[in-house]
Amino acid sequence: MQELLDQLITPEVRMVLYLMVVCVVMLYVLSIVYVIRDAQRRGAEPWWMWAIISVIPIVGLLAYVILRPSSYLIDREEQDLDIALREHQLSHYGICPKCGAPIDRDFVVCPICNTQVRNVCPTCHRPLNADWKVCPYCRTRIQ
């Protein structure tokens, strides 16, 4: 049996087997490095837990790929900033107290239900907030 193995496993075959083993070990180490770096970029807390799980060959990598956060941390922060910007832009508008439709700050009446949402200056005819005592545009006293 040993003679048969010696005939089959020539130095060339042995070299190819060693190279295959080296490649598999390199892929294993690179998969661990990938999981650690990707977990840090995606904000997967705690990232070191994923590093420990990724040490389990194949199963650790598959578990991470299936359970990892769907987006990168920087993308989520950008989305939060975009939402905050949109909310800030919408804060310049109001809503109709009767129908809830969005109204611009210059509207005097709601275009949907015709409800008066602001007072009008008797002198310059600009829209005024209900709590203003003086028109800021022409200094007319409001009663």
Contacts in CASP RR format, 6 or more apart in sequence:
PFRMAT RR
TARGET T0000
AUTHOR 0000-0000-0000
METHOD contacts of the structure
MODEL  1
MQELLDQLITPEVRMVLYLMVVCVVMLYVLSIVYVIRDAQRRGAEPWWMW
AIISVIPIVGLLAYVILRPSSYLIDREEQDLDIALREHQLSHYGICPKCG
APIDRDFVVCPICNTQVRNVCPTCHRPLNADWKVCPYCRTRIQ
9 17 0 8 1.000
28 57 0 8 1.000
31 54 0 8 1.000
31 61 0 8 1.000
32 51 0 8 1.000
32 54 0 8 1.000
32 55 0 8 1.000
34 61 0 8 1.000
35 50 0 8 1.000
35 51 0 8 1.000
35 53 0 8 1.000
35 54 0 8 1.000
35 60 0 8 1.000
35 61 0 8 1.000
35 64 0 8 1.000
36 47 0 8 1.000
36 50 0 8 1.000
36 51 0 8 1.000
36 54 0 8 1.000
38 44 0 8 1.000
38 64 0 8 1.000
38 68 0 8 1.000
39 47 0 8 1.000
39 50 0 8 1.000
39 51 0 8 1.000
39 64 0 8 1.000
39 68 0 8 1.000
40 47 0 8 1.000
41 72 0 8 1.000
41 73 0 8 1.000
41 74 0 8 1.000
42 68 0 8 1.000
42 69 0 8 1.000
42 71 0 8 1.000
42 72 0 8 1.000
42 73 0 8 1.000
43 69 0 8 1.000
43 72 0 8 1.000
43 73 0 8 1.000
44 50 0 8 1.000
44 68 0 8 1.000
44 69 0 8 1.000
50 64 0 8 1.000
50 68 0 8 1.000
53 60 0 8 1.000
53 63 0 8 1.000
53 64 0 8 1.000
54 60 0 8 1.000
54 61 0 8 1.000
54 64 0 8 1.000
56 63 0 8 1.000
71 79 0 8 1.000
90 102 0 8 1.000
92 105 0 8 1.000
93 102 0 8 1.000
93 103 0 8 1.000
93 104 0 8 1.000
93 105 0 8 1.000
94 102 0 8 1.000
94 103 0 8 1.000
94 104 0 8 1.000
94 105 0 8 1.000
95 101 0 8 1.000
95 102 0 8 1.000
95 103 0 8 1.000
96 102 0 8 1.000
96 103 0 8 1.000
96 110 0 8 1.000
96 112 0 8 1.000
96 113 0 8 1.000
96 115 0 8 1.000
96 117 0 8 1.000
97 115 0 8 1.000
97 117 0 8 1.000
98 110 0 8 1.000
98 113 0 8 1.000
98 115 0 8 1.000
99 110 0 8 1.000
99 112 0 8 1.000
99 113 0 8 1.000
99 115 0 8 1.000
101 110 0 8 1.000
101 111 0 8 1.000
101 112 0 8 1.000
101 113 0 8 1.000
103 110 0 8 1.000
103 111 0 8 1.000
103 117 0 8 1.000
105 127 0 8 1.000
106 127 0 8 1.000
107 117 0 8 1.000
107 118 0 8 1.000
107 127 0 8 1.000
108 116 0 8 1.000
108 117 0 8 1.000
108 118 0 8 1.000
108 119 0 8 1.000
108 120 0 8 1.000
108 127 0 8 1.000
109 115 0 8 1.000
109 116 0 8 1.000
109 117 0 8 1.000
110 117 0 8 1.000
118 127 0 8 1.000
118 128 0 8 1.000
118 129 0 8 1.000
118 130 0 8 1.000
119 127 0 8 1.000
119 128 0 8 1.000
119 129 0 8 1.000
119 130 0 8 1.000
119 132 0 8 1.000
119 142 0 8 1.000
120 126 0 8 1.000
120 127 0 8 1.000
120 128 0 8 1.000
121 127 0 8 1.000
121 128 0 8 1.000
121 135 0 8 1.000
121 137 0 8 1.000
121 138 0 8 1.000
121 140 0 8 1.000
121 142 0 8 1.000
122 140 0 8 1.000
123 135 0 8 1.000
123 138 0 8 1.000
123 140 0 8 1.000
124 135 0 8 1.000
124 137 0 8 1.000
124 138 0 8 1.000
124 140 0 8 1.000
126 135 0 8 1.000
126 137 0 8 1.000
126 138 0 8 1.000
128 135 0 8 1.000
128 142 0 8 1.000
132 142 0 8 1.000
133 141 0 8 1.000
133 142 0 8 1.000
134 140 0 8 1.000
134 141 0 8 1.000
134 142 0 8 1.000
135 142 0 8 1.000
END
